[in-house]
Amino acid sequence: MRKIIKIFIIFTIGFNCIACNPKHNDYSISVIDTSSTTNKSQITFYDNNLIKKSIYKYNYAELGTHFYQPQYKNSNIYLVPRGIGNKHDEKKIISINKKTKQVHEIYVNKNNIQCVSVSKRYLYTSSNLNMISYLTQYDMKNKKYNDLSLNDQYLSLVFSTNKYVYCFVNSLNKEFIYSTLQIYDHNLQPIKNIDITTIGNCQRKYIIYKNKAYIPVSYDMNDQNISKLIILNFKTNIIENIISFENTSYIGEIVKYKKYLLISHTNEVSLNKAKFTIFNLNNNKFKTINSNICIKSMAIKNNSLYTVDSLNYIYKFDLLNDMKLVKKIKHTSPKNMYISIITN
């Protein structure tokens, strides 16, 4: 019996970790490969020289997506495993400890979960099914759930602070897409409803800096590509500014580095039209440059920007040296798998 147990332990370690390095924090970024057809995902860890350090395998389908950002809290990263592509019925959020690589599952009784947000006490998810959207709250302290249903509406993004919950919601009008920013307290009682139809819709990402949220807008009310940035003041719950980026494709990725937002403008059809914006958070001034890279996902670690493009090349840029390209490597995804996102 002892021999059988030893064999089982060895097999389990071998399944969950290939080429593991005992120095758990000896990496800069991780690349998540996943599948839409099987419950298989893996996370590959690279050091700051883009040398592969370790690979961990997990039994989830569609783990993470470049359409939404991963969430971080303490040493954990929170991700949505949506499940097999024609079902999307995984009904859970997972947190992965970045030090130990262990997984903790949080059950959410909803199909087709889109995104997750984590505050000090609560975890929120958005999900959509049969023209109904659900805002689900999980109280991580008391282990309790609460739901809010939105009929004939699409909840594209939810995020929270320690005081309020912010929901970007779209409903299809016969002539245009009607959009609102709905603000709730943590009892899911409505606080404010802001009509943002003329600003645009399809909000999926955000950055928080000094009591403000910066939210990209990808489409206008007529479903045409635009490139805007909403600046939401948390103290007043007022949209205090709207920044337009002219002659750019829609915003693909957005990350924060010190007092700057680094913004990629994606055009997956015409790669030569991809652009990159450096946005100063203190004065709203920005500079947009042409880019030869169609960025799919971005991550910041220390003073380096790591990106992955649509061809699975990973780039490292030096942010202290005018974004000089330091290194470029090819990441090879396993058969029938694809890169969903890179994380720090």
Disulfide bonds with the S-S distance in Angstrom:
Cys17-Cys20 0.52
